[in-house]
C-alpha cells in the first residue's frame, strides 16, 4: 500500500483501463470534466472539456484542498473526509479519494445532479481502486532490492569535485 507521499509507476495496460473507466464515468454521470490526481498534485489522467482549463493548477490545488481538509478532519477527530463537494453558480466540483492514494475530481453543471454523480462515482471508485491496487502490487513485485535507489546514489561529492577539476 502506498502512502500519501509515495509515487507509483503507471503501466500502459492499466493507464488504458483507467482512461476507459473515467471516459465511461464522464458519459454515465453526464459530467463536463473528470481528472485523476495523485496526492502529490500530479495529474494522472483527464477526460472531457479540458481544453480551456489549467490542468496543472487544478491538479495541484486539488491536492492542496485534500491536504487542508485532512487537517480539518484531524482537528475534529476524523481520519479524513473521503468526499468533498463544492457548489458554484454554474459548475460544481465533486472530489473523492480513491483507495487512499488517488483523488478523483468531477466537474459538472446543470446537465447532471449531485445524486447522479455520487451514484456513478461509487461504482467507478471500486473499479479504479482495484486498478491502483494492481499497480501497487505490480510495482512492488518488480522492484528488486537496491533498484528503487537513484542512479546517482553512489556518486560522492569528491566524485563531482574531481569531474570539474
C-alpha positions in Angstrom: 0.0 0.0 0.0 1.4 3.4 -1.0 1.4 6.2 1.5 0.3 9.7 0.6 3.8 10.8 -0.3 4.6 7.7 -2.4 4.8 7.8 -6.1 3.8 4.9 -8.3 4.7 3.6 -11.7 2.0 3.7 -14.4 1.9 0.9 -16.9 0.3 1.2 -20.3 -2.3 -1.5 -19.8 -3.5 0.0 -16.5 -3.4 3.5 -18.0 -5.7 2.4 -20.8 -8.1 0.8 -18.3 -8.1 3.9 -16.2 -8.8 6.1 -19.2 -11.6 3.8 -20.3 -13.2 3.9 -16.9 -13.1 7.7 -16.5 -14.4 8.2 -20.0 -17.3 5.9 -19.1 -17.9 7.7 -15.9 -17.9 11.0 -17.8 -20.7 9.8 -20.0 -22.7 8.0 -17.3 -22.6 10.9 -14.9 -23.3 13.5 -17.6 -20.3 15.5 -16.4 -18.1 18.1 -18.1 -14.6 17.0 -16.9 -13.0 14.2 -14.9 -9.5 14.3 -13.5 -7.4 11.8 -11.6 -4.7 13.3 -9.5 -2.2 11.8 -7.1 -1.9 13.2 -3.6 1.3 15.0 -4.6 -0.7 17.1 -7.1 0.4 15.3 -10.2 -2.2 14.8 -12.9 -2.6 11.2 -13.8 -5.4 11.3 -16.4 -8.1 13.7 -17.6 -11.1 13.5 -19.9 -13.9 15.8 -21.1 -13.8 19.5 -21.8 -10.2 20.1 -20.6 -9.1 22.5 -23.4 -9.8 25.7 -21.5 -8.6 24.5 -18.1 -5.2 24.9 -16.5 -4.9 21.2 -15.7 -1.6 21.6 -13.8 -3.0 24.2 -11.4 -6.3 22.3 -11.0 -4.3 19.1 -10.0 -2.1 20.9 -7.5 -4.9 22.9 -6.0 -7.0 19.8 -5.6 -4.2 18.0 -3.8 -3.8 21.1 -1.5 -7.6 21.1 -0.9 -7.4 17.4 0.2 -4.4 18.1 2.4 -6.2 21.1 4.0 -9.4 19.2 4.6 -7.3 16.4 6.0 -6.0 18.8 8.6 -9.6 19.9 9.4 -10.7 16.3 9.7 -7.9 15.5 12.2 -8.9 18.5 14.3 -12.4 17.1 14.8 -11.2 13.5 15.3 -11.8 12.1 11.8 -9.2 10.2 9.7 -10.1 12.2 6.6 -13.0 13.4 4.6 -13.3 11.0 1.7 -15.7 13.1 -0.3 -15.8 16.9 -0.9 -18.4 18.9 -2.8 -18.1 22.5 -3.9 -21.2 24.1 -5.4 -20.8 27.1 -7.8 -23.1 29.3 -9.8 -22.6 27.3 -13.0 -20.2 24.5 -12.2 -19.8 22.1 -9.3 -16.8 20.1 -8.1 -17.2 16.6 -6.6 -13.9 15.4 -5.2 -13.3 11.9 -3.7 -10.4 9.9 -2.6 -9.9 6.5 -4.3 -8.1 3.8 -2.3 -6.2 6.3 -0.1 -3.8 7.2 -2.9 -5.6 9.0 -5.8 -8.1 11.9 -6.0 -11.0 11.8 -8.4 -12.3 15.2 -9.5 -15.5 15.6 -11.4 -16.7 18.9 -12.7 -20.4 19.0 -13.6 -23.1 21.6 -14.3 -26.9 21.7 -14.5 -26.9 18.8 -17.1 -26.2 16.5 -14.2 -27.0 16.3 -10.5 -25.1 15.6 -7.3 -27.1 12.4 -6.8 -26.3 11.0 -10.2 -22.6 11.9 -9.8 -22.4 10.3 -6.4 -24.1 7.1 -7.7 -21.8 6.8 -10.7 -18.7 7.6 -8.6 -19.5 4.9 -6.1 -19.3 2.2 -8.7 -16.3 3.7 -10.6 -14.4 4.2 -7.4 -14.3 0.5 -6.6 -13.1 -0.3 -10.1 -10.4 2.4 -10.0 -9.3 1.3 -6.6 -8.8 -2.2 -7.9 -6.6 -1.0 -10.7 -4.5 1.1 -8.4 -4.1 -1.9 -6.0 -2.9 -3.9 -9.0 -0.5 -1.2 -9.9 0.9 -1.1 -6.4 1.4 -4.9 -6.3 2.9 -4.9 -9.8 5.4 -2.2 -8.9 6.2 -3.9 -5.6 6.9 -7.3 -7.3 9.1 -5.6 -10.0 11.2 -3.6 -7.6 14.2 -5.5 -6.5 16.4 -4.5 -3.5 18.6 -1.5 -4.5 16.6 -0.9 -7.7 14.5 1.8 -6.2 17.5 4.0 -5.4 18.6 7.0 -7.5 21.2 6.2 -10.2 23.2 9.0 -8.6 23.2 7.5 -5.1 26.7 6.1 -5.3 28.2 9.4 -6.6 30.0 11.3 -3.8 30.9 15.0 -3.5 34.5 14.1 -4.2 33.5 12.4 -7.5 31.7 15.7 -8.5 34.7 17.8 -7.5 37.1 15.5 -9.5 34.9 15.8 -12.5 35.0 19.6 -12.6 38.7 19.9 -11.5 
